Amino acid sequence: MKLSVIIVSYNVKYHLEQCIRSVQKASEGIEVDIWVVDNASSDCSVEYLQALFPDIHFICNKENVGFSRANNQAIQASNGEYVLLLNPDTIVAEDTLKGCVEFLDAHPQVGATGVRMLNADGTFAPESRRGVPTPFTSFCKMTGISSLFSKSRVFGRYYMKYLDENEANPVEVLSGAFNMLRRKALDQIGFLDESFFMYGEDIDLSYRMLTGGWQNYYLPYNILHYKGESTNKSSFRYVHVFYNAMLIFFNKHFGRKYLFVGYLIRLAVVGRAMLDMLIRVLNKFLPEKEQKVPYMRFDLHKTSVAEMLSALRNQKPCKNERRAEVETLSYDGTMLIRHSEVLPLK
């Protein structure tokens, strides 16, 4: 098997359906098997998807075992030369898988590739490539210095905005939303660290890839990433899990070497988490401003993903107007996927 695609799912069956359809289209000419690991969804995801995709491998967990452990289950069960970790709330362009596979074939020193992720309005997602959150890089990120000097190779290293998003470049950290890995490299450095329940495992994996002597590469192939469809980012649980993952990473790789700095980083992380939670609480009591979001509707029966993403990227909204977000029809024609909503069609 050339490529094993692994998707961990939790209560996002309609987005996952679109994701799988796009992967199938993008897999033409490549020997691919698809693995879906369901973390005890309550929306009947498995029953719904098994009927549509009888050839896909399903692993059904009786409880939510977390992102890292779920991916490891499928990595161990699959046998592809390359392994793609893919979020369910993504749509893959037709040339993306082939382009990444060909790049890995041609560059044996590269252990992992990521791609250009686009937000729902077609803008570039900066987390497509990042720097390792060393103590200094983390300090710049949490204090806002990296935002002030985003193009600086010293202060703006977290999001690496000094790199051209349209060019292939070696980077330090790739997103877990799309991470194509060389199995040989995985066998050497180990699978995902299951200490990370969710978030942070992609940073840890990318860092271990580098310390293991491999390269991580960003490639300018496109996917759409809705972001956050499987997680409510306004919840206290999200804040706790996200910042706890940052602490796990720091303690694992830098805790002993930077003992004093470690205390400052831990204090900063806890303070940032408390600030985020406070802002979320205050927002609940503030009156919401109604903002009409323009949508561009696409029927993926008739329009390629590449055409859809091109239209989103190239749109030019008028002054003071928001960019239009993507609105796509599911393949059975009965449900409408609108960014963070699933609505019945009338």
N, C-alpha and C positions, 0 to 999 in steps of 0.2 A: 504494500500500500504506500502510495506517495505521500498523501496528506490525510491526517486525522483531524477533523474539526470537532472541537469540544465546546458545548454550550451549557452553562449552568443556569437553570431556570427556577424562578420562584414567583408564581402568580402573575405571569405576563404572557399568557398563551397566544393572544392575537399578535402581539409584537414578535413573539418567537416564531409564529407561523410565517410572517413576512420575512424574518431573518433567514429561516430555512429555505424559503423559496429563492431568495436572492443568492444564497450559497450554492444551491443546486444549479442556477443559471451560470454562476461564476465558475463552476467546477467543470464545465465542458472541456474535454481534452485532457483532464487530469484524473488520475485514479484517486478518488476521495471516498472516505466513509465519515458519516456524521454521528456524533454521540451527544445525546441530551441527558444531562444529569438533573433530575427533578428533586429539589430539596423540600419535599412534603408540601407541595402547593395545595391550596384549598379550592382552586378554581377549576378542577377537573382537567388540568392541562394535559396529563398523560393520556387519558381516554380520548380527548379531543384530537391530539396530535398523532396518536398511534393509528387512528382511523385514516388520517390524511397521508401519513408517511410510514407505511408498513416496513420499508427497508431500512429505517433509521434505528440505531441502537439506543435503547432507553435504559437508564439506571435509575431506579426509583427508591429514594431514601425515605424512611419512615419518620425522620425528623430532619430539621434544617441543620446540616452538619457544617455549614459555612462554605465559603467560596473556595478556599485552598484545598480542603479535604475532598470536596466534590470533584474538583478538577483532577486531583491526584487519582481518584477512583477510575476515571476514564482514561487518563494517561497510561495507567498500569494495564487496563483492559485492551487498549488499542495497540496498533503496531505500525503506524505510519512513520515514514522516514522523517517527516516534519509533523509538528503538532501545532494546531492553531487554537489558542484560547480566545473565544469570541463571546462578547456580551449578547444577550437575547434582544436587547433594545437597539440593535444596529441593522443597517441595510448595506450590503456589500455591492460595490460596483462590479460590472462584468469582467473587467480586466485586472482586478485587484489580486485575486488569488494566484493567477497565472504569473503576474509580474513579480510577486514575492517569492514564489517557488523558483522561478528562473534566476532571480537574484541570489538566492541561497545556493542553487546549483553552481552558479558561476563564482561564488565567493566562499570557499570552504572555511575561512577563518571567522565568518560571521555566524554567531550562535542564535541570534534572534532579530526579527524585523518587525517594525511597527509602521503605521501608515498615517496619512493625513485624515484626521477625523474632523467631520463637519458638524456643527451644531444644527438644530432644527431650522434655523434661518439661513443656513449656508455659510455662516462665518467659521473661521478656522478655530478649532478647539486647541488652546495652548498646551493642554496636557498630552497632546500627541507626541511630544518629546520633552524630556525634562533632564535636569541635572540631579546628581545624587545629593540628597539633603544632608550634607555635612553640617557640622555645627555652625560654620560661617554662613553657608547657603541658607540654612534654616533660619538663622538670625535675620538675614536680609529679607527673607520671605515674610516672616511674622511681624517684622517692624515696618513693612511697606517700602523699604529701600529698593527692593527688586522691582517694584512697580514704578518708582520714580526714575530709576535708571535701567529700564527694561532691555535696552539694546547693549548694555555693558556686559562684556564677557566676565567681569569680576563680580559686579553686584547683581546682575540679572541672570545668573546662571540657572536659577530654578526652572524657568520656562524656556531658556535658550532662544529668546526672541531675536537674537543677533544672527540666527541662522535663517536662510531663505527657505520658506515653506514649500517652494516649488522645486527644490533640489534634494537629492539623496545626500544624507550626511551621517557620519558616525555620531551617536549620542550616548548618553549615560543611562537614562531610564526610559522604558517604553510602557505604554499604558496596558493594563490587563484587559481593556475592552477589545483590543485586537493585538495579539502578540503571537507571531508565528515563530516557533522554536525548532531548532535542530535537535532531534532526539539524542543524537550522539552527545551533544552538549549537556542535555538534561541528565543523561545517564552519568555524566562526569560530575556535575555540580549538585545534583539532587533535585527532587521535585519541589513543589511549592511548600513553604514552611507553614505547617498547620497551626502554628502559634497565632497566626493572623487569621481571625475568623472572616473578616471582610475588610478590605482596604489595606494598603501597605505591602501586601504580598507581591505586587508587581514591582515595587521599588526594591524589595529584598531580592527577588529573583534576578532583576536586571543587574543589581550590584554584584551578586554572586557570579553572574555570567562574566562580568568584567574582571573580577578577581580570579576567575578560573582561566583567564587567558583568551576569552572570546570577545568578539565585538558585537555591539548592538547598533542596528542601523535603522534610521528613519527613511522611509520611501514615500514619494509624492503620489501614491495611489489613494483613491478615495473610498471612505465609508461614511454613512450618515449615522450619527450617534445621538439618540434622543436624550440620553443622560437621565439617570435617576428614576427610570420607570419601575425598577425593582426595589427602590428604597425611597422612603419619605424623608427628604433631607431637612425638613423642618422639625423633625422629631428629636427628643432628647436622646433617644437611643442612637441615632445617627451620629450626633455630636460626640457621644461617649465612645462609640466604636471607632470612629475616624481618628480622634486624637489619641486614643489608647494604642492604635496601630502605629502611630508616629513614635510613641514612647517605646514600643516593643522594638522597632527598627533601630532607634538610637541606642538603646541599652545593648542590643545584640552586637552592633558593629562599632560603636564609638564610646560606650559607657566606661570601659576600663581606661582607655587612653586619655579621655577628656573628662576625668572624674569631676573636677570643679565646674567645668563648663556644662557637664551633664546636669548638675543641680539647677543651673540657670535655664537650660533648655526645658527641663521638666517643669520648672516654675512657669516659663513662658507658655508652654503647651497647655498647662492647666488653666492659666489665666486667659488664654485665647479661647479655650473651650467654654469657660464661664461667661466670657463676653459674648460669644456666639449664642449661647443659650439665653442670655439676658435680652439680646436683640430680638430673638425669636419670640420671647414672651411678650415684649413690648409691642411687637408688630401685631400680635393677636388682638390688642386693645385699641390699636389705631384704625381709623376708618380706611377701608380699602379704596384706592383710586381705580375707577373703571378704565381699563385700557383696551380698546378694541384691537385685537391682534389680526392683521391681514393674513390670509392663508392662500397658498398656491396648491391647488388640488392636482394630484397625479393618479392615474389609473395604471398600475404597473403591469397590467395585461397589455397595454398599448404603448407604454413609454418605458424605455430602458432606464435603469438606475443611473447610468452615466449621464443621460440627458436630463434627468430630474436634478441631479446634483449640480450639473453645469448651470441650469436655470436658477437654482438657488444661489449659487456662488456669484453669478454675474448680475443679479438684480441690483437696480439703483433706486432706492427709495427716495422720495422727495424730502426736503428739509423738514425736520421735526416729526417725520413719520418713521414708524418702526419697519424693519425689514419683514417681509412676509415669511411665515413659517410653513413647513411642509405639511401637507394633508394628503394621506394616501389611502387608497381603498384596499381592503383585504381581498384575498383571492376568491373567496366564496361570494363576494358582492353584497354581503348582508351587514357588514360592520365597517365603520369608519374609524380609522386611526388618526387622531389629531393630537400630535405632540404627547400630552400626558393624559389624554382622554380616549376612551373607547365608547363610541356612540352608535346606537342602532340607526341604520338608514331608513328614512321615511319613504 
